């Protein structure tokens, strides 16, 4: 057993896409990964973690409300207490995902987190109301990418390279 603080995998999903990606990342991270719904994250959980993987959908060209609410609720209690810790992101989007990615990066910059992997944006191509609201199925190669990212983050934390 190791004394390495865990990789906190914070996720929110309404239609299952982000949840599937977070689950795959947690599989990759193994015992080091703690997959936690955004609404269940507390400042203490963030402070106890060694690094972060934020996984969520883009809704209306922004982070989902639940992800944003988690950041709103935890931002000031964690300010200056988690500086320099590694983070990565996975955004599940119907078309673009860039605005949600930018919004999350701005929050992480305020916390002075260190991005350690290129942002992953999974485009589901959901463009009609029916497709947007439908349960999402993520392609196996994208799930493998999330699994690999979880493994890399956990290994980086364990090796002390972040």
VOPAGU-2260 file (C-alpha; in pm, 1 decimal, decimal comma):
REM VOPAGU-2260
SITE   aa  ch    i         X         Y         Z
SITE  UNK   A    0       0,0       0,0       0,0
SITE  UNK   A    1     118,0     352,9     -72,5
SITE  UNK   A    2      83,1     679,7     114,2
SITE  UNK   A    3      24,7     867,9    -210,9
SITE  UNK   A    4    -285,1    1089,2    -187,0
SITE  UNK   A    5    -561,9     974,7    -422,1
SITE  UNK   A    6    -654,8    1094,0    -767,6
SITE  UNK   A    7    -996,3    1254,5    -724,4
SITE  UNK   A    8   -1211,4    1197,6   -1033,0
SITE  UNK   A    9   -1490,5    1454,6   -1015,1
SITE  UNK   A   10   -1775,2    1396,9   -1257,5
SITE  UNK   A   11   -2123,8    1503,4   -1355,4
SITE  UNK   A   12   -2349,1    1350,6   -1618,4
SITE  UNK   A   13   -2714,1    1367,4   -1718,8
SITE  UNK   A   14   -2712,3    1134,6   -2015,7
SITE  UNK   A   15   -2436,5     890,8   -1920,9
SITE  UNK   A   16   -2150,8    1001,9   -2146,4
SITE  UNK   A   17   -1940,9    1177,1   -1882,7
SITE  UNK   A   18   -2025,5     907,0   -1630,9
SITE  UNK   A   19   -1894,6     635,7   -1864,9
SITE  UNK   A   20   -1575,3     834,8   -1924,1
SITE  UNK   A   21   -1524,0     890,0   -1548,9
SITE  UNK   A   22   -1583,1     520,1   -1482,7
SITE  UNK   A   23   -1325,2     425,6   -1746,7
SITE  UNK   A   24   -1073,4     671,0   -1600,5
SITE  UNK   A   25   -1131,1     525,4   -1253,1
SITE  UNK   A   26   -1072,1     174,8   -1389,3
SITE  UNK   A   27    -741,6     294,7   -1529,6
SITE  UNK   A   28    -644,3     463,4   -1203,2
SITE  UNK   A   29    -718,7     150,3   -1002,6
SITE  UNK   A   30    -708,3     180,8    -623,6
SITE  UNK   A   31    -559,7     532,3    -651,8
SITE  UNK   A   32    -875,6     668,5    -815,5
SITE  UNK   A   33   -1167,2     805,7    -617,0
SITE  UNK   A   34   -1462,7     863,9    -849,0
SITE  UNK   A   35   -1696,8    1118,2    -689,6
SITE  UNK   A   36   -2007,6    1288,9    -824,3
SITE  UNK   A   37   -1966,1    1667,2    -840,7
SITE  UNK   A   38   -2251,1    1722,5    -595,9
SITE  UNK   A   39   -2075,9    1500,6    -337,6
SITE  UNK   A   40   -1738,1    1676,0    -356,0
SITE  UNK   A   41   -1639,8    1875,1     -48,2
SITE  UNK   A   42   -1346,3    2109,1       5,7
SITE  UNK   A   43   -1198,3    1847,6     241,4
SITE  UNK   A   44   -1205,7    1583,8     -35,8
SITE  UNK   A   45   -1030,2    1822,4    -273,2
SITE  UNK   A   46    -768,8    1912,8     -12,6
SITE  UNK   A   47    -703,4    1545,3      68,4
SITE  UNK   A   48    -645,3    1452,8    -297,5
SITE  UNK   A   49    -308,2    1454,4    -466,0
SITE  UNK   A   50    -446,5    1543,0    -808,4
SITE  UNK   A   51    -767,0    1581,0   -1004,1
SITE  UNK   A   52    -944,9    1462,4   -1314,6
SITE  UNK   A   53   -1251,3    1672,9   -1389,4
SITE  UNK   A   54   -1502,0    1496,9   -1618,5
SITE  UNK   A   55   -1820,0    1668,6   -1726,4
SITE  UNK   A   56   -2048,2    1769,4   -2007,9
SITE  UNK   A   57   -2063,5    2093,6   -2191,6
SITE  UNK   A   58   -2416,5    2233,0   -2168,4
SITE  UNK   A   59   -2510,2    2538,7   -2371,3
SITE  UNK   A   60   -2143,0    2620,9   -2441,5
SITE  UNK   A   61   -2040,1    2607,2   -2073,1
SITE  UNK   A   62   -1965,1    2363,9   -1793,7
SITE  UNK   A   63   -2272,9    2185,6   -1668,6
SITE  UNK   A   64   -2443,2    2357,3   -1377,6
SITE  UNK   A   65   -2352,6    2078,8   -1133,5
SITE  UNK   A   66   -1982,5    2101,0   -1219,2
SITE  UNK   A   67   -1988,1    2479,4   -1194,1
SITE  UNK   A   68   -2175,2    2460,4    -862,5
SITE  UNK   A   69   -1905,4    2226,8    -725,2
SITE  UNK   A   70   -1638,3    2480,6    -818,0
SITE  UNK   A   71   -1846,6    2768,1    -675,7
SITE  UNK   A   72   -1897,1    2583,3    -347,6
SITE  UNK   A   73   -1537,2    2466,6    -307,0
SITE  UNK   A   74   -1337,5    2748,6    -465,7
SITE  UNK   A   75   -1269,1    2976,1    -168,1
SITE  UNK   A   76   -1227,5    2702,9      96,9
SITE  UNK   A   77    -957,8    2545,8    -126,2
SITE  UNK   A   78    -791,4    2867,7    -242,2
SITE  UNK   A   79    -418,0    2861,5    -160,8
SITE  UNK   A   80    -452,1    2509,4     -16,0
SITE  UNK   A   81    -417,8    2301,9    -334,0
SITE  UNK   A   82    -175,1    2512,1    -538,7
SITE  UNK   A   83      56,9    2325,9    -772,5
SITE  UNK   A   84    -141,5    2003,1    -777,4
SITE  UNK   A   85    -186,8    1826,2   -1110,5
SITE  UNK   A   86    -511,5    1815,5   -1301,4
SITE  UNK   A   87    -653,8    1696,5   -1630,4
SITE  UNK   A   88    -994,5    1718,1   -1793,8
SITE  UNK   A   89   -1240,3    1526,1   -2004,5
SITE  UNK   A   90   -1530,7    1718,6   -2157,2
SITE  UNK   A   91   -1820,4    1532,1   -2319,6
SITE  UNK   A   92   -1981,1    1762,8   -2574,9
SITE  UNK   A   93   -2241,7    1748,9   -2846,6
SITE  UNK   A   94   -2036,4    1955,9   -3086,1
SITE  UNK   A   95   -1744,6    2163,0   -2962,4
SITE  UNK   A   96   -1654,0    2149,5   -2592,5
SITE  UNK   A   97   -1395,7    2425,9   -2614,4
SITE  UNK   A   98   -1587,2    2680,3   -2405,8
SITE  UNK   A   99   -1640,0    2436,1   -2119,0
SITE  UNK   A  100   -1271,5    2348,2   -2139,8
SITE  UNK   A  101   -1172,2    2715,9   -2126,3
SITE  UNK   A  102   -1406,3    2781,0   -1834,8
SITE  UNK   A  103   -1264,0    2490,2   -1636,8
SITE  UNK   A  104    -906,6    2593,8   -1715,2
SITE  UNK   A  105    -975,0    2946,5   -1589,2
SITE  UNK   A  106   -1101,4    2807,1   -1260,0
SITE  UNK   A  107    -799,2    2576,3   -1233,1
SITE  UNK   A  108    -571,2    2872,3   -1304,5
SITE  UNK   A  109    -727,2    3058,7   -1012,2
SITE  UNK   A  110    -649,8    2761,1    -788,7
SITE  UNK   A  111    -298,7    2755,9    -939,7
SITE  UNK   A  112    -336,6    2392,5   -1044,2
SITE  UNK   A  113     -93,7    2247,3   -1296,3
SITE  UNK   A  114    -234,6    2090,7   -1613,5
SITE  UNK   A  115     -40,8    1768,3   -1673,7
SITE  UNK   A  116    -223,8    1625,9   -1975,4
SITE  UNK   A  117    -383,0    1775,7   -2281,7
SITE  UNK   A  118    -757,4    1826,4   -2242,7
SITE  UNK   A  119    -974,3    1550,0   -2385,7
SITE  UNK   A  120   -1294,4    1650,5   -2562,6
SITE  UNK   A  121   -1529,3    1371,9   -2666,0
SITE  UNK   A  122   -1772,1    1488,4   -2934,3
SITE  UNK   A  123   -2095,4    1287,8   -2938,5
SITE  UNK   A  124   -2233,1    1486,4   -3236,9
SITE  UNK   A  125   -2567,6    1525,2   -3058,4
SITE  UNK   A  126   -2736,1    1814,8   -3237,0
SITE  UNK   A  127   -3112,2    1763,4   -3217,1
SITE  UNK   A  128   -3314,6    1793,2   -2896,7
SITE  UNK   A  129   -3380,7    1419,0   -2909,9
SITE  UNK   A  130   -3012,7    1332,7   -2956,0
SITE  UNK   A  131   -2901,3    1579,1   -2688,1
SITE  UNK   A  132   -3139,1    1429,6   -2430,8
SITE  UNK   A  133   -3080,7    1065,7   -2528,5
SITE  UNK   A  134   -2853,2     835,1   -2326,7
SITE  UNK   A  135   -2499,6     849,9   -2465,9
SITE  UNK   A  136   -2284,9     561,7   -2576,8
SITE  UNK   A  137   -1913,7     643,7   -2586,6
SITE  UNK   A  138   -1697,8     473,7   -2848,8
SITE  UNK   A  139   -1460,3     207,6   -2714,5
SITE  UNK   A  140   -1150,2     395,6   -2833,3
SITE  UNK   A  141   -1258,4     706,9   -2639,6
SITE  UNK   A  142   -1324,4     496,4   -2327,6
SITE  UNK   A  143    -976,9     348,2   -2369,9
SITE  UNK   A  144    -836,5     701,0   -2392,8
SITE  UNK   A  145   -1008,8     789,6   -2063,7
SITE  UNK   A  146    -880,7     467,1   -1905,1
SITE  UNK   A  147    -526,3     548,1   -2018,6
SITE  UNK   A  148    -553,7     901,7   -1882,3
SITE  UNK   A  149    -667,4     772,4   -1542,8
SITE  UNK   A  150    -377,7     526,4   -1536,5
SITE  UNK   A  151    -123,2     790,1   -1636,5
SITE  UNK   A  152    -243,1    1034,4   -1371,9
SITE  UNK   A  153    -237,2     769,3   -1099,2
SITE  UNK   A  154     109,3     650,5   -1202,7
SITE  UNK   A  155     239,4    1007,9   -1214,9
SITE  UNK   A  156     109,4    1074,8    -864,0
SITE  UNK   A  157     256,3     748,4    -730,7
SITE  UNK   A  158     594,2     819,4    -891,1
SITE  UNK   A  159     599,1    1175,3    -760,8
SITE  UNK   A  160     654,1    1325,8   -1105,8
SITE  UNK   A  161     368,7    1577,8   -1077,3
